[in-house]
Amino acid sequence: MTSFNYTDYSLPDDLIQKLKSQFDSMASPDSASSATVAASDSESNFALAADKLLDLLESGRLASAEKDSNGNWQAITWVKQAILAIFRNSGLAANTAWPGGSVDKQLLPQRIFGLTHGIRIVPGGSSVRRGAHIKPGVVIMPPSYVNIGSSIGEGTMVDSHVLVGSCAQIGRRVHLSAGVQIGGVLEPSGACPVIVEDDCFLGALSGLFEGLVMRQGAVLAPGVVVSKSTRVYDLVKHCEYQGEIPAGAVVVSGSRPARGLWARRRSLSLYAPCIVKYRDAGTDAALLLEEALR
């Protein structure tokens, strides 16, 4: 299997430079142009640039993060800065067509999908914000929310009550079970977002935060929460990971004794996610997880 990378680097350099220069002029919250959002040529040009950027993100030709030749993920800083500039320089607008009404940034309405998009959004309160890339074959169960700058690969299941936060990159054939929380990382602009590579399985009410990278085919048991600063203990290879869950790892909730005499006397323990086995390409994630938790 090949790892996903949605960014299309065939974008003309002049287009990228034009977009970058337009957003650079509005990027600082202290700049004169961002202090007042007035009806002017500057505002009109900015709105056009914002619309173009969001179109490119939605099409998958542009992304908020990229994978280099060594397999390391990094943020595309100028794209995240541009998204922040859109937030700063967009006024509010009401949308009475949305059930119950909504008020949000004028330049960032929710996306509207049709049959030609090839995805399935089951009715019941889900919303996908502009600037989110959704591949054909994705299923979104209600209610779920997909934020700006994120990307979801083909064949992925987004189950009920799932959050896919700002700029998160979700691969192909991923299963996000009910209640999964994928944290957004929009600021600082240089920080890498949460990455979930192809063929991963996240159990119900699990969560990934602070730019953690979940490598291809890894499995997260229900309720396991991992952030970039969380230590993950590998009971198979006898090592520790931080900021990354290795490919094919099956991670379950564990605990370790808390330090100190006072803690020992009270039998206190600390949360410690543990890798209990590794999955091969032909192993069904759900069956493997059930076996591991017995």
C-alpha positions as CSV (number, residue, x, y, z in Angstrom):
1,M,0.0,0.0,0.0
2,T,1.2,3.5,-0.7
3,S,0.9,6.3,1.8
4,F,-1.4,9.1,1.0
5,N,-0.2,12.6,0.0
6,Y,-2.9,14.8,-1.4
7,T,-1.0,17.9,-2.3
8,D,-0.7,18.5,-6.0
9,Y,2.5,20.4,-6.6
10,S,1.6,21.2,-10.2
11,L,0.2,24.5,-9.1
12,P,1.8,27.3,-11.1
13,D,4.4,29.2,-9.0
14,D,2.9,32.6,-10.0
15,L,-0.5,31.6,-8.6
16,I,1.1,30.5,-5.3
17,Q,3.1,33.7,-5.1
18,K,0.1,35.8,-5.9
19,L,-1.9,34.2,-3.2
20,K,0.9,34.4,-0.7
21,S,1.5,38.1,-1.3
22,Q,-2.2,38.8,-1.0
23,F,-2.5,37.1,2.4
24,D,0.8,38.4,3.6
25,S,-0.6,41.9,3.4
26,M,-3.5,41.0,5.7
27,A,-1.8,38.4,7.9
28,S,-0.8,40.5,10.8
29,P,-3.6,41.5,13.3
30,D,-1.7,44.8,13.8
31,S,-1.6,45.8,10.2
32,A,-3.6,48.8,9.0
33,S,-5.4,46.8,6.4
34,S,-6.7,44.3,8.9
35,A,-7.8,46.9,11.4
36,T,-10.7,47.9,9.3
37,V,-12.7,45.7,7.0
38,A,-14.2,48.3,4.7
39,A,-15.8,48.1,1.2
40,S,-12.7,48.7,-0.9
41,D,-10.6,47.3,-3.7
42,S,-8.3,45.8,-1.0
43,E,-11.2,44.0,0.6
44,S,-12.5,42.8,-2.7
45,N,-9.1,41.5,-3.8
46,F,-8.7,39.7,-0.4
47,A,-12.1,38.1,-0.7
48,L,-11.3,36.8,-4.2
49,A,-7.9,35.5,-3.0
50,A,-9.6,33.8,0.0
51,D,-12.2,32.2,-2.3
52,K,-9.4,30.9,-4.6
53,L,-7.5,29.5,-1.6
54,L,-10.5,27.7,-0.3
55,D,-11.3,26.3,-3.7
56,L,-7.8,24.9,-4.0
57,L,-8.0,23.3,-0.5
58,E,-11.4,21.8,-1.2
59,S,-10.1,20.3,-4.5
60,G,-7.1,18.8,-2.8
61,R,-4.6,20.7,-5.0
62,L,-3.4,22.5,-1.9
63,A,-3.1,21.3,1.6
64,S,-2.2,22.6,5.1
65,A,0.5,19.9,5.6
66,E,2.8,17.8,3.5
67,K,4.8,14.6,3.8
68,D,8.5,14.9,2.8
69,S,10.7,12.2,1.1
70,N,11.8,10.9,4.5
71,G,8.2,10.3,5.6
72,N,8.1,13.3,8.0
73,W,5.0,15.5,8.1
74,Q,5.3,19.3,8.3
75,A,2.8,22.2,8.2
76,I,2.7,24.4,5.1
77,T,3.0,27.5,7.1
78,W,1.8,30.1,4.6
79,V,-1.4,28.2,4.0
80,K,-2.2,28.1,7.7
81,Q,-1.3,31.8,8.0
82,A,-3.7,32.5,5.1
83,I,-6.5,30.7,6.9
84,L,-5.8,32.8,10.0
85,A,-5.9,35.9,7.9
86,I,-9.4,34.9,6.5
87,F,-10.7,34.6,10.1
88,R,-9.3,37.9,11.1
89,N,-10.5,39.8,8.1
90,S,-14.0,38.4,7.6
91,G,-17.1,39.8,9.1
92,L,-20.1,37.8,10.4
93,A,-23.0,36.7,8.3
94,A,-26.3,35.0,9.2
95,N,-27.5,31.9,7.4
96,T,-31.2,31.4,7.9
97,A,-31.2,28.4,5.6
98,W,-29.4,26.3,8.1
99,P,-31.7,24.5,10.5
100,G,-32.2,26.8,13.5
101,G,-30.1,29.4,11.8
102,S,-26.4,30.0,12.1
103,V,-23.9,32.9,12.4
104,D,-20.3,32.5,11.2
105,K,-17.5,34.2,9.3
106,Q,-18.9,35.5,6.0
107,L,-16.0,34.0,4.0
108,L,-16.2,30.6,5.7
109,P,-19.7,29.2,5.2
110,Q,-20.5,25.5,5.4
111,R,-19.9,23.5,2.3
112,I,-22.9,22.3,0.2
113,F,-22.6,18.8,-1.4
114,G,-24.4,17.2,-4.3
115,L,-24.4,13.8,-6.0
116,T,-21.5,14.8,-8.2
117,H,-19.2,15.0,-5.1
118,G,-19.5,11.2,-4.6
119,I,-19.8,11.4,-0.8
120,R,-22.6,10.5,1.5
121,I,-23.6,12.9,4.3
122,V,-26.5,11.4,6.3
123,P,-29.0,14.0,7.4
124,G,-29.0,15.0,11.1
125,G,-26.8,18.0,11.9
126,S,-23.4,17.3,10.3
127,S,-21.4,20.3,8.9
128,V,-18.3,20.6,6.7
129,R,-16.7,24.0,6.7
130,R,-15.3,25.7,3.5
131,G,-11.7,24.8,2.9
132,A,-12.1,21.2,3.9
133,H,-11.1,18.5,1.4
134,I,-13.5,15.5,1.2
135,K,-12.6,12.7,-1.2
136,P,-15.3,10.6,-3.0
137,G,-16.4,7.5,-1.1
138,V,-16.4,9.3,2.3
139,V,-19.4,8.6,4.6
140,I,-20.2,11.2,7.3
141,M,-22.7,10.1,9.9
142,P,-24.6,12.7,12.0
143,P,-23.9,14.8,13.9
144,S,-20.2,15.3,12.9
145,Y,-18.1,18.4,12.2
146,V,-15.2,18.8,9.7
147,N,-13.2,22.0,10.1
148,I,-11.3,24.2,7.6
149,G,-8.0,23.0,6.2
150,S,-8.7,19.4,7.0
151,S,-8.6,16.6,4.5
152,I,-10.4,13.2,4.5
153,G,-9.3,10.4,2.1
154,E,-11.5,8.2,0.0
155,G,-13.4,5.4,1.6
156,T,-13.1,6.8,5.1
157,M,-16.0,6.4,7.6
158,V,-16.7,9.3,9.8
159,D,-19.1,8.0,12.4
160,S,-21.5,9.9,14.7
161,H,-20.3,12.7,17.0
162,V,-16.9,12.9,15.4
163,L,-14.8,16.1,15.2
164,V,-12.2,16.5,12.6
165,G,-10.4,19.6,13.7
166,S,-8.7,22.4,11.7
167,C,-6.0,21.2,9.2
168,A,-6.1,17.6,10.4
169,Q,-5.1,15.1,7.6
170,I,-7.1,11.9,7.5
171,G,-6.0,9.2,5.1
172,R,-7.8,6.6,3.0
173,R,-10.0,3.8,4.3
174,V,-9.7,5.1,7.9
175,H,-12.5,4.3,10.4
176,L,-13.3,7.1,12.8
177,S,-15.7,5.4,15.3
178,A,-18.5,7.2,17.2
179,G,-17.3,10.1,19.3
180,V,-13.7,10.2,18.0
181,Q,-12.1,13.6,18.5
182,I,-9.3,14.7,16.2
183,G,-8.0,18.0,17.6
184,G,-7.4,21.0,15.4
185,V,-4.0,22.7,15.1
186,L,-4.3,26.1,13.5
187,E,-2.0,28.1,15.7
188,P,0.9,28.5,15.8
189,S,1.0,28.4,12.0
190,G,4.3,26.4,12.0
191,A,2.9,23.6,14.1
192,C,2.0,20.3,12.3
193,P,-1.6,19.3,12.5
194,V,-2.8,15.8,13.6
195,I,-2.1,13.2,10.9
196,V,-3.9,9.9,10.5
197,E,-2.4,7.9,7.7
198,D,-4.2,5.3,5.5
199,D,-6.0,2.2,6.9
200,C,-6.1,3.3,10.5
201,F,-8.8,2.3,12.9
202,L,-9.9,4.6,15.8
203,G,-12.2,3.1,18.4
204,A,-15.2,4.9,19.9
205,L,-14.4,7.9,22.1
206,S,-10.7,7.9,21.3
207,G,-8.8,11.1,20.6
208,L,-5.7,12.4,18.9
209,F,-4.4,15.9,19.7
210,E,-1.6,18.5,19.4
211,G,-0.1,17.3,16.1
212,L,0.3,13.6,16.8
213,V,1.1,11.4,13.8
214,M,-0.7,8.0,13.6
215,R,1.1,5.9,11.1
216,Q,-0.4,3.6,8.5
217,G,-2.6,0.8,9.7
218,A,-2.4,1.6,13.4
219,V,-5.3,0.8,15.7
220,L,-6.5,2.8,18.7
221,A,-8.7,1.0,21.2
222,P,-11.9,2.7,22.4
223,G,-11.3,5.5,24.9
224,V,-7.6,5.8,24.2
225,V,-6.5,9.5,24.1
226,V,-3.0,10.4,22.8
227,S,-1.4,13.8,22.4
228,K,2.0,14.8,21.0
229,S,3.4,14.9,24.6
230,T,1.9,11.5,25.6
231,R,4.4,8.6,26.1
232,V,3.2,5.4,24.4
233,Y,4.8,2.3,25.8
234,D,5.6,-0.5,23.4
235,L,5.3,-3.9,25.2
236,V,6.3,-5.7,22.0
237,K,9.5,-3.9,21.1
238,H,10.3,-2.7,24.6
239,C,10.6,1.0,23.7
240,E,8.7,4.3,24.1
241,Y,7.2,6.7,21.5
242,Q,6.3,10.3,21.8
243,G,4.5,12.3,19.1
244,E,3.9,9.3,16.9
245,I,2.1,6.0,16.9
246,P,4.1,3.5,14.7
247,A,2.6,1.8,11.7
248,G,0.4,-1.2,12.5
249,A,0.6,-0.7,16.2
250,V,-2.4,-1.8,18.3
251,V,-2.7,0.7,21.2
252,V,-4.9,0.1,24.3
253,S,-5.3,1.9,27.6
254,G,-2.8,1.0,30.3
255,S,-1.4,2.4,33.6
256,R,1.9,2.7,35.4
257,P,2.6,3.3,39.1
258,A,2.8,6.9,40.2
259,R,6.1,7.9,41.7
260,G,6.7,8.7,45.3
261,L,6.0,7.0,48.7
262,W,2.7,8.9,49.1
263,A,1.4,7.6,45.8
264,R,2.6,4.0,46.4
265,R,0.9,3.9,49.7
266,R,-2.4,4.7,48.0
267,S,-1.8,2.4,45.0
268,L,-2.1,5.4,42.7
269,S,-1.3,4.9,39.0
270,L,-1.0,7.2,35.9
271,Y,-2.5,6.7,32.5
272,A,-0.2,5.0,30.1
273,P,-1.3,3.9,26.6
274,C,0.4,0.7,25.6
275,I,1.2,-1.1,22.3
276,V,0.2,-4.7,22.9
277,K,0.8,-6.1,19.4
278,Y,1.3,-5.2,15.7
279,R,-1.1,-5.7,12.9
280,D,-0.2,-7.2,9.5
281,A,-1.7,-6.1,6.2
282,G,-4.3,-9.0,6.1
283,T,-5.6,-8.6,9.7
284,D,-9.0,-7.1,10.3
285,A,-8.6,-4.2,12.7
286,A,-11.8,-4.8,14.7
287,L,-11.1,-8.5,15.2
288,L,-7.5,-7.8,16.2
289,L,-8.7,-5.2,18.7
290,E,-11.3,-7.5,20.2
291,E,-8.6,-10.2,20.7
292,A,-6.2,-7.7,22.3
293,L,-8.7,-6.5,24.8
294,R,-9.8,-9.9,26.0
